Amino acid sequence: MVPDASGPTIDASGAEIPALGLGTARMDGEECRRAVETALTVGYRHVDTAQMYDNEAAVGEAIEASDVPREEIFVVTKVNTDNMAAEDVRESTRDSLDRLRLDTVDLLLVHAPRDYVPLEETLGAMNGLQEEGLVEHVGVSNFSVSQLEDAIDASATPIVTNQVKYHPYHRQDDVLAFCIDEGICLTAYSPLARGDVVDDQRLADIGEAHEKTAAQVALRWQLQQPYVATIPKASSREHVEANADVFDFELSPDEMRSVFDVGEPLSNGLADRMGM
C-alpha cells in the first residue's frame, strides 16, 4: 500500500507550508525529475529546490508533467548567494521561474547570509517581486537568531521560514525556540543526517514498537515538534515512499525525549515551549 504523504500543513503568517516536503539538493537531470514525479504521485505537495542546485529545470519538467494541479504544490526555491544585489535578485528569480515553468513561486528564500550586499537590499527586491505577483512568500535559510531578527526588520512582509540543518545529531534549539515564539516555520534540511540515522540503534529500538525504521522515527520526531517542517532528500521510489510513511503513528512524550537525548541535552527554554 502506498502511503499518503499529504500530511498536515504549518500556518506561518498565512503561508500554508506542507510539513513534509521533498529535498532535491545534490540531484539533477533525470534523477531529479523522476524523484519529483514520484513524490507528487505518492502525495508530497512541497518541493524544495534552489538556483545553486542547478536542477530547477528538472523540477519544473516534473511539475508540468504531473496530474497534480499547480495550486496544490508548494514550490520553494532560493536566491543564490552570488545574486543578492537587487537587480540580480530580480533577474535570477525570473530566470528561476522560466526554468521551473511557473508564473509564480510559493516561497523564495535567501540561500544564506552574506555581507557584501545589505540584507535590506536583497529582501527589498524580494518584496518587490511579491508586489509583482511573481513570489507569494519570502524567507531565509541558514540564518542564526540574530540574523533572523535582522531579516524580520528588513522585510516589508513576514519571514515565513528559516531553512536550516536540523536532525537528532545537529539541533538548533535557540533557532527553533525563536521560530516558535515568532510563528516562523523551521524547515529542516538534511533531516536524516545524510543517512547517518539509518544505522542508529537507539532510534531503531524506538521504532520497533511502531514497526518503523530509525529514519522514520527521526522524521516523525521532527514532525511532532511545533513549527517544524522537514524536507528529506530521496531519489528512489522506495525511499520516497518510506519517508512519507510517517503519519500513521505517534511518538510518546518519553519517546520524543529519548530522540532528543540522542544529541545534546534539550534546553530548558525549548522543553518548556514543547511542554516537555
Backbone as CSV, one residue per row, in Angstrom:
resi,resn,N_x,N_y,N_z,CA_x,CA_y,CA_z,C_x,C_y,C_z
1,MET,0.851,-1.199,0.000,0.000,0.000,0.000,0.884,1.245,0.000
2,VAL,0.618,2.167,-0.919,1.404,3.392,-0.999,0.953,4.351,0.089
3,PRO,1.879,4.903,0.893,1.489,5.825,1.945,1.000,7.137,1.374
4,ASP,0.195,7.844,2.157,-0.284,9.168,1.766,0.635,10.202,2.401
5,ALA,1.361,10.942,1.564,2.348,11.890,2.067,1.790,13.291,2.229
6,SER,0.494,13.468,1.995,-0.039,14.827,2.017,0.157,15.474,3.387
7,GLY,-0.229,14.796,4.457,0.080,15.230,5.809,-0.453,16.602,6.167
8,PRO,-0.060,17.094,7.349,-0.531,18.396,7.813,0.250,19.543,7.187
9,THR,-0.231,20.751,7.397,0.480,21.952,6.967,0.788,22.815,8.179
10,ILE,1.752,23.699,8.012,2.132,24.644,9.054,1.720,26.031,8.588
11,ASP,0.929,26.703,9.398,0.494,28.066,9.082,1.516,29.038,9.654
12,ALA,2.293,29.649,8.772,3.306,30.620,9.183,2.981,31.956,8.525
13,SER,2.336,32.824,9.268,1.961,34.153,8.761,1.197,34.066,7.448
14,GLY,0.290,33.094,7.365,-0.561,32.963,6.194,-0.036,32.015,5.141
15,ALA,1.216,31.610,5.235,1.758,30.612,4.312,1.419,29.233,4.841
16,GLU,0.691,28.448,4.064,0.345,27.082,4.458,1.397,26.142,3.875
17,ILE,2.377,25.798,4.703,3.532,25.037,4.255,3.335,23.564,4.591
18,PRO,3.258,22.678,3.601,3.153,21.252,3.909,4.328,20.801,4.776
19,ALA,4.021,20.085,5.854,5.049,19.744,6.836,6.093,18.786,6.285
20,LEU,5.724,17.962,5.320,6.675,17.058,4.688,6.905,17.499,3.254
21,GLY,8.166,17.659,2.895,8.496,18.022,1.527,9.607,17.150,0.985
22,LEU,9.883,17.322,-0.285,10.980,16.610,-0.931,12.151,17.553,-1.109
23,GLY,13.291,17.203,-0.544,14.514,17.944,-0.794,15.185,17.437,-2.056
24,THR,15.786,18.341,-2.831,16.388,17.930,-4.107,17.861,18.303,-4.218
25,ALA,18.490,18.708,-3.120,19.913,19.040,-3.181,20.714,17.821,-3.635
26,ARG,21.734,18.080,-4.436,22.642,17.032,-4.934,21.935,16.052,-5.872
27,MET,20.818,16.484,-6.465,20.169,15.714,-7.523,20.051,16.611,-8.749
28,ASP,20.187,16.028,-9.915,19.971,16.822,-11.117,19.457,15.930,-12.242
29,GLY,19.120,16.563,-13.339,18.721,15.853,-14.541,17.592,14.865,-14.333
30,GLU,17.737,13.708,-14.987,16.694,12.691,-14.987,16.423,12.158,-13.589
31,GLU,17.471,12.012,-12.780,17.273,11.529,-11.412,16.344,12.460,-10.642
32,CYS,16.577,13.760,-10.756,15.749,14.732,-10.048,14.327,14.735,-10.588
33,ARG,14.190,14.720,-11.911,12.845,14.738,-12.499,12.034,13.537,-12.037
34,ARG,12.644,12.353,-12.054,11.927,11.145,-11.624,11.564,11.212,-10.149
35,ALA,12.457,11.735,-9.338,12.191,11.816,-7.901,11.005,12.724,-7.613
36,VAL,10.950,13.871,-8.294,9.837,14.807,-8.075,8.539,14.205,-8.598
37,GLU,8.585,13.580,-9.754,7.383,12.931,-10.292,6.867,11.876,-9.320
38,THR,7.773,11.065,-8.797,7.384,10.019,-7.849,6.789,10.633,-6.595
39,ALA,7.448,11.657,-6.066,6.972,12.284,-4.836,5.565,12.850,-5.015
40,LEU,5.313,13.501,-6.135,3.983,14.059,-6.372,2.942,12.950,-6.506
41,THR,3.317,11.843,-7.105,2.404,10.706,-7.226,2.076,10.130,-5.856
42,VAL,3.089,10.043,-5.000,2.907,9.498,-3.651,2.039,10.427,-2.790
43,GLY,2.083,11.715,-3.058,1.270,12.642,-2.291,2.009,13.828,-1.717
44,TYR,3.311,13.898,-1.916,4.057,15.086,-1.479,3.473,16.314,-2.179
45,ARG,3.376,17.400,-1.426,2.884,18.643,-2.012,3.812,19.818,-1.706
46,HIS,5.045,19.517,-1.376,6.052,20.523,-1.026,7.348,20.072,-1.682
47,VAL,7.865,20.889,-2.607,9.087,20.550,-3.339,10.075,21.692,-3.167
48,ASP,11.287,21.334,-2.734,12.307,22.340,-2.446,13.445,22.244,-3.456
49,THR,13.825,23.379,-4.021,14.947,23.445,-4.936,15.718,24.738,-4.665
50,ALA,16.668,25.070,-5.536,17.468,26.285,-5.361,18.216,26.565,-6.652
51,GLN,18.503,27.834,-6.876,19.332,28.188,-8.026,20.673,27.453,-7.958
52,MET,21.224,27.340,-6.759,22.526,26.719,-6.564,22.530,25.230,-6.920
53,TYR,21.366,24.568,-6.824,21.318,23.126,-7.083,21.409,22.781,-8.563
54,ASP,21.148,23.761,-9.418,21.187,23.548,-10.866,20.219,22.445,-11.301
55,ASN,19.055,22.411,-10.646,18.063,21.386,-11.021,16.651,21.955,-11.141
56,GLU,16.533,23.274,-11.184,15.193,23.868,-11.278,14.478,23.422,-12.550
57,ALA,15.211,23.255,-13.634,14.569,22.827,-14.893,13.979,21.429,-14.747
58,ALA,14.700,20.538,-14.092,14.193,19.180,-13.887,12.971,19.188,-12.990
59,VAL,13.009,20.009,-11.948,11.850,20.139,-11.066,10.656,20.667,-11.856
60,GLY,10.902,21.664,-12.677,9.818,22.242,-13.475,9.215,21.255,-14.450
61,GLU,10.052,20.441,-15.074,9.546,19.431,-16.003,8.632,18.444,-15.281
62,ALA,9.040,18.042,-14.070,8.242,17.076,-13.309,6.902,17.669,-12.896
63,ILE,6.915,18.917,-12.471,5.667,19.564,-12.064,4.733,19.714,-13.260
64,GLU,5.290,20.118,-14.387,4.471,20.304,-15.587,3.866,18.983,-16.054
65,ALA,4.612,17.897,-15.901,4.137,16.588,-16.356,3.158,15.938,-15.382
66,SER,3.087,16.453,-14.178,2.261,15.837,-13.141,0.777,16.131,-13.361
67,ASP,-0.052,15.204,-12.893,-1.502,15.426,-12.909,-1.974,16.265,-11.734
68,VAL,-1.082,16.557,-10.794,-1.450,17.337,-9.611,-1.620,18.795,-10.020
69,PRO,-2.751,19.411,-9.685,-2.940,20.824,-10.034,-1.844,21.706,-9.436
70,ARG,-1.405,22.678,-10.199,-0.318,23.561,-9.752,-0.611,24.184,-8.395
71,GLU,-1.863,24.583,-8.172,-2.188,25.286,-6.928,-2.062,24.406,-5.691
72,GLU,-1.945,23.109,-5.879,-1.786,22.197,-4.745,-0.324,21.945,-4.376
73,ILE,0.604,22.447,-5.188,2.025,22.172,-4.974,2.710,23.419,-4.427
74,PHE,3.369,23.268,-3.302,4.098,24.371,-2.667,5.557,24.279,-3.121
75,VAL,5.957,25.222,-3.978,7.280,25.181,-4.599,8.182,26.229,-3.954
76,VAL,9.361,25.785,-3.542,10.330,26.653,-2.875,11.611,26.692,-3.701
77,THR,12.155,27.882,-3.915,13.496,27.993,-4.459,14.247,29.080,-3.692
78,LYS,15.545,29.184,-3.984,16.404,30.058,-3.183,17.296,30.895,-4.097
79,VAL,17.481,32.144,-3.673,18.367,33.055,-4.394,19.813,32.687,-4.069
80,ASN,20.595,32.436,-5.116,22.000,32.097,-4.936,22.732,33.233,-4.224
81,THR,23.727,32.890,-3.443,24.471,33.914,-2.695,25.237,34.858,-3.613
82,ASP,25.409,34.504,-4.889,26.026,35.420,-5.853,25.022,36.404,-6.438
83,ASN,23.756,36.230,-6.120,22.692,37.027,-6.758,21.938,37.907,-5.760
84,MET,22.601,38.421,-4.752,21.891,39.106,-3.682,21.727,40.605,-3.893
85,ALA,22.419,41.181,-4.866,22.155,42.574,-5.226,20.763,42.667,-5.843
86,ALA,20.120,43.814,-5.684,18.703,43.945,-6.045,18.416,43.509,-7.476
87,GLU,19.166,44.020,-8.434,18.892,43.675,-9.825,19.160,42.197,-10.081
88,ASP,20.167,41.646,-9.415,20.454,40.219,-9.571,19.342,39.363,-8.970
89,VAL,18.777,39.801,-7.859,17.635,39.092,-7.280,16.489,39.035,-8.280
90,ARG,16.183,40.195,-8.861,15.053,40.267,-9.788,15.307,39.415,-11.031
91,GLU,16.490,39.556,-11.620,16.794,38.829,-12.857,16.886,37.328,-12.610
92,SER,17.565,36.932,-11.535,17.762,35.498,-11.284,16.453,34.817,-10.913
93,THR,15.563,35.527,-10.228,14.278,34.927,-9.871,13.416,34.722,-11.106
94,ARG,13.438,35.687,-12.012,12.707,35.491,-13.272,13.287,34.308,-14.052
95,ASP,14.602,34.172,-14.021,15.226,33.018,-14.677,14.793,31.713,-14.001
96,SER,14.708,31.741,-12.662,14.242,30.554,-11.937,12.831,30.180,-12.357
97,LEU,11.963,31.177,-12.470,10.590,30.909,-12.879,10.542,30.321,-14.289
98,ASP,11.396,30.813,-15.169,11.458,30.246,-16.523,11.877,28.783,-16.465
99,ARG,12.897,28.492,-15.681,13.364,27.102,-15.592,12.311,26.209,-14.942
100,LEU,11.617,26.751,-13.953,10.586,25.986,-13.259,9.282,25.903,-14.054
101,ARG,9.175,26.694,-15.125,7.971,26.739,-15.960,6.754,27.181,-15.140
102,LEU,6.986,28.150,-14.265,5.942,28.643,-13.378,5.770,30.143,-13.551
103,ASP,4.557,30.605,-13.266,4.289,32.038,-13.263,4.651,32.669,-11.927
104,THR,4.612,31.868,-10.876,4.927,32.370,-9.537,5.517,31.242,-8.717
105,VAL,6.350,31.592,-7.753,6.905,30.611,-6.833,6.279,30.863,-5.463
106,ASP,5.976,29.786,-4.757,5.269,29.938,-3.483,6.145,30.531,-2.389
107,LEU,7.434,30.209,-2.427,8.327,30.697,-1.375,9.716,30.895,-1.957
108,LEU,10.251,32.094,-1.791,11.596,32.437,-2.242,12.459,32.730,-1.025
109,LEU,13.603,32.058,-0.936,14.473,32.203,0.222,15.797,32.868,-0.156
110,VAL,16.363,33.586,0.802,17.776,33.962,0.748,18.556,32.702,1.131
111,HIS,19.413,32.198,0.251,20.016,30.878,0.492,20.918,30.859,1.713
112,ALA,21.621,31.945,1.974,22.498,32.019,3.144,22.874,33.476,3.360
113,PRO,23.159,33.856,4.596,23.537,35.254,4.849,24.889,35.583,4.226
114,ARG,24.985,36.776,3.663,26.243,37.281,3.119,26.352,38.768,3.447
115,ASP,27.583,39.276,3.546,27.788,40.660,3.969,28.011,41.630,2.817
116,TYR,28.200,41.121,1.604,28.612,42.026,0.531,27.466,42.881,-0.005
117,VAL,26.245,42.508,0.319,25.068,43.312,-0.042,24.221,43.463,1.215
118,PRO,23.740,44.677,1.514,22.868,44.842,2.686,21.634,43.953,2.579
119,LEU,21.262,43.330,3.677,20.096,42.445,3.682,18.839,43.199,3.269
120,GLU,18.773,44.486,3.635,17.612,45.299,3.261,17.453,45.376,1.745
121,GLU,18.576,45.396,1.033,18.509,45.463,-0.428,17.982,44.149,-1.005
122,THR,18.515,43.046,-0.504,18.085,41.736,-1.014,16.616,41.492,-0.737
123,LEU,16.220,41.673,0.516,14.822,41.415,0.872,13.890,42.451,0.254
124,GLY,14.378,43.670,0.085,13.563,44.683,-0.586,13.230,44.282,-2.009
125,ALA,14.215,43.712,-2.717,13.965,43.241,-4.082,13.005,42.062,-4.080
126,MET,13.137,41.177,-3.100,12.225,40.040,-2.989,10.812,40.524,-2.678
127,ASN,10.686,41.532,-1.815,9.375,42.113,-1.535,8.767,42.723,-2.792
128,GLY,9.619,43.331,-3.624,9.138,43.891,-4.887,8.594,42.816,-5.814
129,LEU,9.241,41.661,-5.819,8.747,40.545,-6.624,7.409,40.035,-6.097
130,GLN,7.220,40.136,-4.782,5.908,39.796,-4.218,4.848,40.756,-4.736
131,GLU,5.164,42.032,-4.761,4.210,43.032,-5.239,3.843,42.783,-6.703
132,GLU,4.791,42.270,-7.475,4.534,41.970,-8.887,3.763,40.673,-9.084
133,GLY,3.608,39.885,-8.015,2.896,38.624,-8.123,3.754,37.461,-8.575
134,LEU,5.077,37.644,-8.608,5.975,36.569,-9.032,6.381,35.667,-7.869
135,VAL,6.222,36.159,-6.660,6.590,35.438,-5.440,5.459,35.591,-4.434
136,GLU,5.047,34.484,-3.822,3.979,34.548,-2.824,4.516,34.916,-1.434
137,HIS,5.552,34.221,-0.999,6.095,34.424,0.351,7.611,34.457,0.285
138,VAL,8.230,35.046,1.327,9.689,35.103,1.390,10.177,34.518,2.703
139,GLY,11.425,34.078,2.682,12.045,33.521,3.880,13.549,33.514,3.727
140,VAL,14.196,32.812,4.636,15.653,32.775,4.650,16.116,31.341,4.893
141,SER,17.419,31.134,4.779,17.998,29.821,5.015,19.367,29.995,5.663
142,ASN,19.659,29.121,6.607,20.963,29.124,7.283,21.200,30.394,8.105
143,PHE,20.141,30.976,8.646,20.255,32.184,9.455,20.269,31.832,10.940
144,SER,21.117,32.521,11.694,21.111,32.426,13.151,19.955,33.251,13.708
145,VAL,19.776,33.220,15.026,18.701,34.002,15.632,18.898,35.490,15.371
146,SER,20.096,35.987,15.576,20.329,37.422,15.371,20.147,37.809,13.909
147,GLN,20.568,36.946,13.001,20.377,37.219,11.574,18.907,37.142,11.194
148,LEU,18.180,36.248,11.834,16.748,36.141,11.590,16.023,37.383,12.084
149,GLU,16.445,37.894,13.216,15.870,39.155,13.714,16.122,40.283,12.722
150,ASP,17.331,40.337,12.164,17.636,41.367,11.163,16.755,41.207,9.928
151,ALA,16.517,39.964,9.521,15.689,39.722,8.341,14.256,40.177,8.579
152,ILE,13.744,39.911,9.759,12.381,40.340,10.090,12.277,41.861,9.991
153,ASP,13.287,42.551,10.514,13.288,44.021,10.464,13.438,44.546,9.049
154,ALA,14.163,43.788,8.202,14.484,44.274,6.859,13.377,44.025,5.845
155,SER,12.471,43.088,6.128,11.454,42.711,5.149,10.129,43.414,5.422
156,ALA,9.508,43.889,4.357,8.201,44.536,4.483,7.089,43.518,4.675
157,THR,7.368,42.253,4.400,6.386,41.181,4.562,6.967,40.133,5.509
158,PRO,6.135,39.244,6.041,6.641,38.270,7.018,7.701,37.324,6.455
159,ILE,8.687,37.032,7.283,9.625,35.946,7.016,8.933,34.673,7.485
160,VAL,8.574,33.794,6.557,7.715,32.658,6.925,8.491,31.407,7.277
161,THR,9.778,31.325,6.880,10.566,30.154,7.270,12.035,30.505,7.371
162,ASN,12.740,29.722,8.171,14.197,29.697,8.185,14.577,28.241,7.944
163,GLN,15.178,27.968,6.792,15.550,26.596,6.452,16.974,26.344,6.949
164,VAL,17.121,25.377,7.842,18.419,25.109,8.467,18.665,23.612,8.571
165,LYS,19.930,23.258,8.741,20.261,21.854,9.005,19.751,21.489,10.392
166,TYR,18.966,20.403,10.447,18.329,20.046,11.721,18.023,18.556,11.722
167,HIS,18.665,17.838,12.614,18.419,16.403,12.769,18.819,16.003,14.192
168,PRO,18.612,14.772,14.598,18.865,14.416,16.001,20.281,14.689,16.489
169,TYR,21.255,14.659,15.591,22.638,14.918,15.999,23.029,16.383,15.868
170,HIS,22.204,17.160,15.219,22.529,18.575,14.986,21.245,19.393,15.125
171,ARG,20.956,19.768,16.350,19.766,20.586,16.603,20.172,22.060,16.698
172,GLN,19.156,22.905,16.608,19.372,24.343,16.775,18.261,24.848,17.688
173,ASP,18.386,24.507,18.973,17.322,24.799,19.933,16.999,26.286,20.007
174,ASP,18.028,27.136,19.946,17.773,28.574,20.054,16.995,29.073,18.846
175,VAL,17.331,28.559,17.662,16.612,28.964,16.453,15.171,28.474,16.493
176,LEU,14.969,27.223,16.910,13.610,26.696,16.961,12.781,27.439,18.005
177,ALA,13.358,27.711,19.159,12.619,28.451,20.193,12.181,29.810,19.660
178,PHE,13.069,30.491,18.955,12.732,31.795,18.372,11.626,31.643,17.331
179,CYS,11.731,30.617,16.491,10.711,30.396,15.455,9.341,30.127,16.076
180,ILE,9.318,29.330,17.135,8.048,29.051,17.809,7.447,30.344,18.343
181,ASP,8.279,31.164,18.983,7.793,32.420,19.563,7.259,33.372,18.497
182,GLU,7.891,33.356,17.309,7.543,34.319,16.260,6.583,33.754,15.218
183,GLY,6.205,32.481,15.348,5.316,31.880,14.367,5.962,31.661,13.018
184,ILE,7.262,31.363,13.040,8.032,31.114,11.821,8.272,29.613,11.704
185,CYS,8.144,29.085,10.508,8.408,27.666,10.276,9.916,27.419,10.224
186,LEU,10.381,26.439,10.953,11.748,25.957,10.787,11.683,24.778,9.819
187,THR,12.294,24.932,8.654,12.322,23.853,7.674,13.646,23.112,7.816
188,ALA,13.564,21.837,8.146,14.754,21.032,8.430,15.300,20.409,7.156
189,TYR,16.523,20.827,6.759,17.173,20.115,5.667,18.203,19.138,6.233
190,SER,18.599,18.171,5.434,19.433,17.046,5.894,18.838,16.417,7.150
191,PRO,17.522,16.161,7.169,16.873,15.694,8.404,17.285,14.289,8.818
192,LEU,17.872,13.539,7.893,18.336,12.187,8.202,19.852,12.140,8.329
193,ALA,20.461,13.322,8.507,21.910,13.421,8.674,22.647,12.717,7.534
194,ARG,22.142,12.941,6.318,22.701,12.319,5.107,22.818,10.807,5.261
195,GLY,21.810,10.225,5.894,21.727,8.776,6.022,22.308,8.210,7.293
196,ASP,22.956,9.030,8.112,23.588,8.509,9.321,22.588,7.950,10.322
197,VAL,21.348,8.475,10.332,20.372,7.994,11.315,19.908,6.568,11.005
198,VAL,20.106,6.138,9.770,19.586,4.834,9.350,20.132,3.707,10.226
199,ASP,21.379,3.828,10.635,22.020,2.761,11.402,22.063,3.050,12.898
200,ASP,21.282,4.004,13.363,21.287,4.343,14.789,20.392,3.369,15.553
201,GLN,20.995,2.538,16.360,20.248,1.507,17.071,19.282,2.100,18.079
202,ARG,19.629,3.242,18.636,18.734,3.889,19.600,17.415,4.274,18.944
203,LEU,17.493,4.805,17.749,16.282,5.176,17.018,15.543,3.930,16.533
204,ALA,16.302,2.920,16.131,15.679,1.661,15.688,14.904,1.011,16.827
205,ASP,15.442,1.077,18.040,14.750,0.490,19.192,13.432,1.212,19.458
206,ILE,13.425,2.526,19.308,12.186,3.294,19.486,11.174,2.902,18.411
207,GLY,11.655,2.726,17.196,10.758,2.411,16.086,10.190,1.008,16.137
208,GLU,10.855,0.117,16.839,10.424,-1.286,16.829,8.986,-1.448,17.301
209,ALA,8.592,-0.710,18.326,7.227,-0.828,18.855,6.185,-0.340,17.857
210,HIS,6.606,0.506,16.934,5.684,1.070,15.948,5.833,0.413,14.576
211,GLU,6.742,-0.557,14.491,7.071,-1.195,13.213,7.552,-0.163,12.205
212,LYS,8.424,0.716,12.677,9.002,1.769,11.850,10.523,1.709,11.936
213,THR,11.166,2.312,10.933,12.621,2.324,10.884,13.180,3.502,11.692
214,ALA,14.489,3.461,11.893,15.156,4.566,12.579,14.944,5.879,11.826
215,ALA,15.017,5.827,10.486,14.812,7.044,9.698,13.397,7.585,9.871
216,GLN,12.415,6.708,9.893,11.029,7.160,10.076,10.817,7.747,11.461
217,VAL,11.489,7.209,12.458,11.412,7.782,13.811,11.992,9.192,13.809
218,ALA,13.129,9.394,13.149,13.747,10.717,13.105,12.823,11.734,12.429
219,LEU,12.173,11.324,11.331,11.259,12.242,10.642,10.031,12.523,11.483
220,ARG,9.488,11.487,12.128,8.304,11.687,12.962,8.624,12.601,14.135
221,TRP,9.805,12.440,14.717,10.252,13.306,15.814,10.246,14.771,15.386
222,GLN,10.707,15.037,14.168,10.697,16.411,13.672,9.269,16.909,13.465
223,LEU,8.450,16.073,12.847,7.089,16.497,12.515,6.225,16.742,13.747
224,GLN,6.571,16.145,14.872,5.804,16.369,16.096,6.263,17.605,16.864
225,GLN,7.290,18.270,16.381,7.726,19.499,17.029,6.971,20.683,16.430
226,PRO,6.580,21.633,17.246,5.814,22.774,16.723,6.633,23.585,15.728
227,TYR,5.965,23.962,14.642,6.534,24.829,13.612,7.722,24.206,12.885
228,VAL,7.819,22.886,12.856,8.907,22.232,12.130,8.350,21.503,10.912
229,ALA,8.907,21.812,9.748,8.679,21.050,8.518,9.983,20.340,8.189
230,THR,9.904,19.284,7.396,11.111,18.522,7.081,11.122,18.156,5.608
231,ILE,12.312,18.222,4.997,12.410,18.002,3.549,13.509,16.963,3.252
232,PRO,13.263,15.696,3.589,14.267,14.674,3.293,14.488,14.526,1.787
233,LYS,15.747,14.369,1.415,16.094,14.083,0.027,15.935,12.586,-0.214
234,ALA,15.360,12.227,-1.324,15.250,10.825,-1.713,15.115,10.759,-3.218
235,SER,15.789,9.789,-3.823,15.694,9.653,-5.274,14.970,8.374,-5.693
236,SER,15.103,7.298,-4.931,14.430,6.048,-5.301,12.987,6.060,-4.805
237,ARG,12.131,5.335,-5.505,10.729,5.249,-5.079,10.626,4.653,-3.684
238,GLU,11.464,3.666,-3.389,11.431,3.024,-2.074,11.655,4.034,-0.968
239,HIS,12.640,4.908,-1.122,12.936,5.885,-0.080,11.912,7.022,-0.053
240,VAL,11.444,7.428,-1.232,10.398,8.458,-1.274,9.168,7.984,-0.495
241,GLU,8.764,6.737,-0.732,7.587,6.196,-0.051,7.854,5.983,1.441
242,ALA,9.037,5.475,1.777,9.349,5.225,3.191,9.341,6.523,3.990
243,ASN,9.872,7.586,3.412,9.904,8.872,4.119,8.508,9.455,4.299
244,ALA,7.583,9.037,3.439,6.208,9.516,3.545,5.378,8.713,4.536
245,ASP,5.866,7.550,4.914,5.094,6.637,5.750,5.303,6.956,7.228
246,VAL,4.985,8.186,7.590,5.267,8.658,8.956,4.059,9.328,9.616
247,PHE,2.903,9.186,8.999,1.719,9.862,9.530,0.725,8.906,10.183
248,ASP,1.096,7.637,10.301,0.176,6.668,10.894,0.645,6.183,12.263
249,PHE,1.569,6.925,12.873,1.979,6.595,14.238,2.397,7.881,14.941
250,GLU,2.510,7.810,16.245,2.884,8.983,17.033,3.850,8.560,18.130
251,LEU,4.889,9.347,18.311,5.843,9.098,19.380,5.282,9.627,20.697
252,SER,5.438,8.852,21.752,5.008,9.287,23.077,5.954,10.380,23.577
253,PRO,5.548,11.137,24.609,6.462,12.141,25.180,7.803,11.538,25.591
254,ASP,7.790,10.334,26.176,9.044,9.693,26.572,9.890,9.343,25.349
255,GLU,9.233,8.887,24.278,9.979,8.569,23.057,10.541,9.839,22.420
256,MET,9.759,10.917,22.422,10.276,12.190,21.915,11.513,12.608,22.700
257,ARG,11.432,12.517,24.013,12.567,12.890,24.862,13.771,11.991,24.559
258,SER,13.521,10.720,24.302,14.626,9.799,24.002,15.345,10.189,22.711
259,VAL,14.592,10.646,21.713,15.240,11.086,20.478,16.041,12.360,20.730
260,PHE,15.472,13.270,21.508,16.248,14.462,21.868,17.542,14.072,22.568
261,ASP,17.485,13.053,23.409,18.656,12.646,24.172,19.752,12.027,23.310
262,VAL,19.430,11.695,22.064,20.447,11.193,21.137,21.513,12.261,20.888
263,GLY,21.106,13.522,20.901,22.039,14.629,20.674,22.392,15.341,21.962
264,GLU,22.526,16.644,21.872,22.835,17.459,23.047,21.619,17.507,23.970
265,PRO,21.844,17.760,25.265,20.714,17.882,26.184,19.725,18.941,25.711
266,LEU,18.457,18.665,25.875,17.411,19.596,25.458,17.434,20.824,26.363
267,SER,17.460,22.004,25.758,17.489,23.234,26.546,16.174,23.400,27.299
268,ASN,16.259,23.997,28.486,15.058,24.192,29.304,14.040,25.071,28.594
269,GLY,14.541,26.090,27.896,13.614,27.004,27.220,12.802,26.304,26.165
270,LEU,13.446,25.451,25.355,12.713,24.751,24.309,11.828,23.675,24.905
271,ALA,12.314,23.002,25.946,11.489,21.986,26.611,10.202,22.593,27.136
272,ASP,10.298,23.793,27.718,9.096,24.467,28.216,8.135,24.786,27.090
273,ARG,8.652,25.252,25.961,7.795,25.596,24.831,7.080,24.353,24.279
274,MET,7.697,23.206,24.437,7.115,21.968,23.920,6.312,21.214,24.972
275,GLY,6.224,21.759,26.164,5.505,21.074,27.237,6.199,19.818,27.686
276,MET,7.544,19.806,27.579,8.300,18.629,27.953,9.139,18.886,29.207
